[in-house]
C-alpha cells in the first residue's frame, strides 16, 4: 500500500501559507503546518479548509521549537516529502530610523527561520534520499524597496540560502527552489494605504494584484514531479513587476 505523502508548511495559518496548505491537502498530502498567530482561530480555519491538516504554534526563529515540531512530524508521519518555508513578518520603516529590534525580528523570522527549518527537514529528507523544498522569497529580495531594508535583506538572504542548499542537497535527490511573489492580495498587503496599492499596481505590467492561490500554483509546480530536473531556481510570480 502506497504511503500518504507528507508536507510541512511554515506560516500556514493565513494568506499565501494558508492557500498552500489547502492546495497540498487537496492533492492528497497530509499537511503539518505551523504558525505564530496570537489568535488560534486562523489555525482552526485553515484546518477546516484543508481536511487532514494539523496546525502547531511554533516560532520558526526558535531552533529548539522547530526541532520539536519536526520530531512530531517524523513520529506521526515517518517522513516529509515536501517542505514549504513561508513564515514571514514585516517591520517597515526608513533605514536611518529603523529600530534595531525591528531589523533583528525580521531577520530572525524570515531568514533564520528558513535556516532552522532547512536544517531539520534536510536531515529527514537525506535519510529518505528524496524530497522537495520550496522557500518563499519576494520580488523585493530581487529589487530592494524603500522602507523595507530589513524585509528586502531577509528575502535576498532566502534567495542565496536557496541556491546554496540546492547545491548541498542535490546529491541526496533533494530539490530546493524558491518562489518570489510580487504584489499579492493578503492580510499583509490589505493594511497598505490605497495610494501605495495603486502605485504597485501601476508599476505591474499585468495591472493587478496577484492572488495567494496563484502563488500556491507555482509552489505546487516546483514541489511536484513536473519539476523533477529543476533545483536552485527562483520562480517569479509578480505579473511582470520585475523581469
ROFI-497084 format. One line per field, with one value per residue (C-alpha): residue in three letters; z, y, x. Coordinates in pm, 1 decimal. Each point is the difference from the previous one (the first is absolute). Layout:
<sites>
resn <- c(ala,...);
c3 <- c(Z,...);
c2 <- c(Y,...);
c1 <- c(X,...);
</sites>
This chain:
<sites>
resn <- c(unk,unk,unk,unk,unk,unk,unk,unk,unk,unk,unk,unk,unk,unk,unk,unk,unk,unk,unk,unk,unk,unk,unk,unk,unk,unk,unk,unk,unk,unk,unk,unk,unk,unk,unk,unk,unk,unk,unk,unk,unk,unk,unk,unk,unk,unk,unk,unk,unk,unk,unk,unk,unk,unk,unk,unk,unk,unk,unk,unk,unk,unk,unk,unk,unk,unk,unk,unk,unk,unk,unk,unk,unk,unk,unk,unk,unk,unk,unk,unk,unk,unk,unk,unk,unk,unk,unk,unk,unk,unk,unk,unk,unk,unk,unk,unk,unk,unk,unk,unk,unk,unk,unk,unk,unk,unk,unk,unk,unk,unk,unk,unk,unk,unk,unk,unk,unk,unk,unk,unk,unk,unk,unk,unk,unk,unk,unk,unk,unk,unk,unk,unk,unk,unk,unk,unk,unk,unk,unk,unk,unk,unk,unk,unk,unk,unk,unk,unk,unk,unk,unk,unk,unk,unk,unk,unk,unk,unk,unk,unk,unk,unk,unk,unk,unk,unk,unk,unk,unk,unk,unk,unk,unk,unk,unk,unk,unk,unk,unk,unk,unk,unk,unk,unk,unk,unk,unk,unk,unk,unk,unk,unk,unk,unk,unk,unk,unk,unk,unk,unk,unk,unk,unk,unk,unk,unk,unk,unk,unk,unk,unk,unk,unk,unk,unk,unk,unk,unk,unk,unk,unk,unk,unk,unk,unk,unk,unk,unk,unk,unk,unk,unk,unk,unk,unk,unk,unk,unk,unk,unk,unk,unk,unk);
c3 <- c(0.0,-103.5,280.0,24.5,-94.9,278.1,-25.6,243.2,-40.1,227.5,48.4,-117.9,187.5,-244.4,-325.1,-238.3,253.6,50.4,-376.1,-24.3,282.6,-164.9,-339.8,139.0,193.9,-312.6,-180.0,261.6,228.2,374.8,101.6,320.6,21.9,259.4,83.4,264.5,4.4,341.9,-106.5,-62.8,-190.4,-323.9,61.1,48.9,-315.5,-202.0,145.8,-93.9,-353.3,-43.1,143.7,141.3,74.1,350.8,131.0,272.8,163.2,-66.2,-19.4,-289.9,134.2,299.0,-111.0,294.2,-72.8,-368.8,94.2,219.1,-285.8,-248.9,262.6,19.5,-378.1,-7.8,291.4,-154.5,-372.6,-17.1,-285.3,-165.8,-376.8,-46.6,217.0,-75.2,200.9,-7.7,348.7,-14.9,168.4,-86.2,215.1,-259.8,51.7,-148.8,26.7,200.6,251.2,22.4,349.7,52.5,139.8,-321.0,-202.7,228.7,13.1,-377.8,-63.7,278.7,-138.1,-374.5,-43.4,310.6,2.7,-346.6,111.2,306.0,-206.5,-273.5,254.8,154.2,-306.8,-193.3,240.1,-42.0,-378.7,-11.9,177.5,-255.4,-287.2,-141.2,57.5,-132.9,185.2,-113.9,172.1,-30.4,-91.7,-140.0,-294.0,241.0,67.8,-366.0,-33.2,349.1,122.3,176.6,356.6,4.4,46.0,258.1,-198.7,-330.4,163.0,155.2,-330.6,-191.9,263.0,-63.8,-368.7,76.1,256.1,-254.1,-255.7,255.8,142.1,-352.3,-67.5,331.1,-8.4,-367.2,57.1,219.9,-264.7,190.2,-202.6,148.6,-183.9,85.4,-108.5,-1.1,11.0,-106.6,127.6,133.5,163.9,362.9,353.4,-16.4,-299.7,99.5,260.7,-256.0,-98.0,-331.8,-137.3,58.0,-151.3,-308.3,-38.9,5.2,-244.7,-237.9,2.7,-75.5,-373.7,74.9,167.3,291.9,325.0,4.9,215.5,263.7,-208.7,-294.0,226.1,124.4,-362.6,-48.5,323.9,-103.4,-333.5,163.6,270.9,-241.8,-245.0,-292.7,131.2,61.0,-181.8,149.9,305.2,117.8,-201.6,105.2,-161.0,-15.9,36.0,-35.2,-308.1,-164.3,286.4,-27.2,-316.5);
c2 <- c(0.0,338.0,241.9,329.0,278.1,245.7,373.2,270.4,369.1,274.2,304.8,-200.6,158.0,276.4,179.1,-174.1,-272.5,-85.0,-25.7,-235.4,-221.0,-24.3,-81.4,-269.7,-159.8,1.5,-194.0,-275.9,117.8,-36.9,354.0,115.1,377.7,241.7,359.0,262.8,175.0,122.2,-107.2,-375.6,64.3,40.9,-340.7,-162.6,164.9,-140.1,-348.7,14.2,116.9,-266.2,-328.3,-220.1,289.6,81.2,332.1,67.3,328.1,30.0,295.5,-100.9,227.7,-237.3,-293.5,-220.8,48.1,-71.3,-321.8,-106.2,72.6,-216.9,-274.0,-6.5,-23.9,-296.8,-176.4,35.7,-27.9,-161.6,223.3,341.0,18.5,373.1,295.3,354.2,273.7,286.2,159.0,370.2,334.5,366.0,289.5,274.8,327.9,240.0,-150.7,282.6,-2.4,-376.8,-142.8,-271.3,-226.6,37.1,-104.2,-294.1,-127.6,-6.3,-167.6,-253.5,-112.3,46.4,-123.0,-188.2,-167.1,-143.8,-111.6,-175.5,-185.5,-91.0,-140.2,-233.1,-103.0,-50.0,-275.4,-172.7,17.2,-117.0,-321.7,-45.7,98.7,211.5,317.7,339.7,328.5,326.7,326.0,308.9,298.7,331.3,232.8,252.1,-253.2,51.5,373.7,149.5,235.9,332.6,-37.6,-374.1,-35.3,-276.6,-191.4,37.5,-117.4,-301.1,-106.4,53.5,-223.1,-264.4,4.2,-54.3,-267.1,-178.3,-20.2,-118.1,-265.3,-119.4,-61.4,-178.4,-226.6,-97.1,-311.7,-143.2,57.8,304.2,302.4,351.7,284.9,328.4,198.0,378.8,152.5,355.8,206.2,-258.7,43.7,-109.3,127.1,144.4,219.7,75.4,250.6,209.4,337.0,2.8,242.8,-254.1,-282.2,209.5,78.4,-368.6,-89.2,278.4,-139.1,-353.5,-69.2,-235.0,300.1,-197.3,-166.4,-371.1,-250.2,-237.8,-285.0,100.1,-19.4,-340.2,-119.2,90.1,-174.9,-314.7,-5.5,27.3,-251.2,-262.0,-248.2,238.4,193.7,-305.6,151.4,348.3,103.2,325.6,193.7,318.9,9.3,352.7,33.3,373.6,95.5,138.0,236.7,-121.2,-160.7);
c1 <- c(0.0,141.8,80.0,-186.8,242.1,75.8,58.2,105.1,-86.1,129.5,-218.8,-297.8,-288.9,-86.7,81.9,236.8,81.1,-365.3,-54.6,297.8,-127.8,-341.3,151.5,230.1,-285.9,-218.6,274.3,2.7,280.9,-13.7,93.1,165.3,17.5,122.6,-87.4,62.4,-336.4,-114.9,-350.8,-21.5,-323.2,195.1,157.2,-339.6,-134.6,288.9,-46.9,-369.5,78.7,270.3,-136.0,273.7,233.1,127.6,123.5,255.7,100.8,372.9,237.0,225.3,274.8,31.0,215.9,-101.8,-371.3,56.6,181.9,-294.2,-240.2,191.0,38.1,-379.5,-27.6,238.5,-171.7,-345.4,73.3,343.9,114.5,-20.8,-28.9,-55.1,99.2,-117.0,172.2,-245.9,1.2,76.4,-62.7,46.5,121.2,18.4,180.1,252.2,348.8,156.3,-286.0,-44.1,14.6,257.8,-273.5,-200.8,303.5,77.1,-360.1,-42.2,334.4,-66.9,-337.0,43.0,357.2,109.0,-342.1,64.4,346.9,-147.6,-259.3,248.7,241.7,-256.7,-196.8,323.4,104.9,-337.3,16.1,362.4,-102.5,-279.3,231.4,-281.2,-195.5,-97.0,44.6,-157.0,92.1,-216.8,215.0,-131.5,39.2,157.8,275.4,92.8,-65.4,21.4,-272.4,7.7,-126.6,64.3,375.9,-45.5,-264.3,189.3,323.8,-172.5,-154.1,324.5,157.5,-266.1,92.6,368.9,-83.6,-220.5,279.9,256.6,-232.7,-83.8,368.3,56.4,-305.5,-25.6,210.7,-275.7,-270.1,-128.0,-104.8,-1.4,-171.7,-170.3,-301.4,30.9,-348.6,-70.7,-292.9,-246.4,-340.6,54.1,-56.9,352.2,-80.4,-360.3,117.5,191.9,-151.8,-186.8,258.9,277.4,-204.9,-77.5,369.4,96.2,-277.4,105.0,356.3,-121.9,-42.6,-292.0,-174.0,-135.9,95.1,68.2,-185.5,125.7,-138.6,220.8,304.2,-120.0,-17.8,367.5,95.8,-185.0,184.5,342.4,-93.1,-127.4,145.9,-56.3,301.0,217.8,302.0,-33.2,201.2,154.3,-258.7,-181.3,-344.7,-142.2,-378.1,-37.8,-201.4,314.0,91.9,360.1,133.9);
</sites>
